[in-house]
Amino acid sequence: MDMQALQAEEEQLRQEIAKLPDEQKQYYYQQEKLKVKDPDTYAVLNWFVVVGLHHFYLGKFGRGAINIVLILLGLAFLELGGWIVLILVFLLELPQLFFSQRIVYRYNNQVMASILDEIHNKGIS
């Protein structure tokens, strides 16, 4: 999704949130505060700690674990061509850095939508 589409999606979600009764809004904002992630933190984790911690930050534990394993294998076998694995991981992760704002924006929109679904489906008041 491009930024305009993400912003439009967020605006739609915000309008839906505005329609909630006060008790549900309070619950919503409590949950949002706990679950929404900061794009800058994601970018810093990606840039300075290339081993995949940015994936853990968004709850993508499998992908983060794969990154760590590949980095460790690359380092362990550096003289036997492990540098190729390191370069491949770097090249695969590079777009994550350049699109970090968009990735986290999308994640946060999904969080917002899931909290709203929880409110509507469970009848939280």
Buried (B, 14 or more C-beta within 10 A) or exposed (E): EEEEEBEEBBEEBEEBBEEBEEEBBEBBEEBBEEBBBEBEEBBBBBEEEBBBBBBBBBEBEEBBEBBBEBBEBBEEBEEEEBEEBBEEBEEEBEEBBEEBBBBBBBBBBBBBBEBBEBBEEEEBE
